[in-house]
């Protein structure tokens, strides 16, 4: 191993360790705090050590009906939003990247620009729209968990579409021409060729959509209020902070439990994410 | 199996006319090669036959039916692409059977056809592999297999050998010829490589700037090119074009290249040129193999002359010699033992029985 390479490796490890410490400190602190009683948290002892470990925070949360409701709401919303997102953005990306039609390029850019508008700008007009909708139809959209199913895709669909356009564009044109000549229609080309070949991209988009909807805070905070309608991030904050009393142990426990599903999904799909499935399609 | 007819085919992209009203009849079982430099419209023509490009004007007929508005899948054609275009997530068997599975052929029939194609192409042991586990030559075979199993009316090849290295290209060329001899499917093959065109084709179509320059057997194109473009494109090294004048001398014609150098035209050719008025600038077209070292006795039509060689290129079985005539670099092919050396004079002989006279302005061979 050359001297240069050895030093390069040392520096890489130095910075990797630095980043690891920087990013792992908060979750470690959450874990430590979640294992303490309220008394120990407020006591003037070393905050980085657990003297009397307890699982009481976990037991209390996991047996609390409201926490389970938040968890279920989050899970249902996220799964449906991810499904809706993929159902819309995959065919949309296919059409925008392959079926050249009038204005397709402009539309593709438009899709991306939509994503650039921050949600903090959108929740007030959306709120107003829901109110008007209520006046016209008598259907109440505020404080209904299922309204999130329509709101989240405004964030997930543009970005997922954009990712998929990129992946589809990297598939050689000859591949769909070969499929076309082999007798496949557009839909068959999409389902039998594009989706399997662009699977890493599809998974990337799925993970993205899931993370966005699972961690979404502002929209559910604005649009849902009753305990039975809340999703996890908002539920934890509203039920575990009472006035100026912060139930830190349970807040940390709830946050850790809430972070688990995305972590598990990342862990399982990482291999797919990295695998280069397109190798061998064409010369290479 | 079917014949393919092109009737005044035009392809226009916005301002650019890529194909300018070409006519071509391809007979049943025929192997036709479209050849020409890049941008000549050969690939566009092939893609129009495939249905991958819309036709701006004209008609394409396959087996007697106009297919202008028929989608590719209903034209009963199969195409082999330059970059193979294999489906990366499918095995070789799945790749080859994809078209048949889409058409819901019975399983036994699919297996029979794939096995037969695999036998022809000698890829039986590869059927369970994925494309990325195959070499370039193997991928090309699979791509051909995918075409063969469909048993289509027409095979279309779009520069299928361009991605292979030189040795493999020669091998696959023979392979393609063998396959065609077995399956006898009408084939349209596009290449920019004139050697491929000459070796594979029943008939070669030379294209240039969206037009067909000449259609003919490899022999016809080589020995009787109709234009300067065809004469220069077919054959390697390319034909020499030397500015010249035609003079009438006692009862015959003579080609004057420089003040010192003139060649008498053999009587048979002279009779042919006599009927054409020789106005304007003329070029003498002579292939390198018709300029060789002068032997002890010369055949009729062979004219000896002295040349000062600038460069010699020994190729093993022959040596290419380059020398200037009238400001043009001329190439000849001599025996490696003829004593050709850089910078040295050599006595050469031009065989005028194979000469061509070209009108420089029109580019037509007279």
Interface residues (C-beta under 8 A of the other chain):
Chain A: X172 X174 X175 X177 X178 X179 X180 X181 X182 X183 X184 X185 X188 X192 X193 X196 X197 X199 X277 X278 X279 X280 X281 X282 X283
Chain B: X50 X51 X52 X71 X72 X73 X77 X78 X79 X81 X82 X83 X84 X85 X86 X87 X88 X89 X98 X99 X102 X103 X130 X131 X132 X133 X134 X136 X139 X146 X150 X163
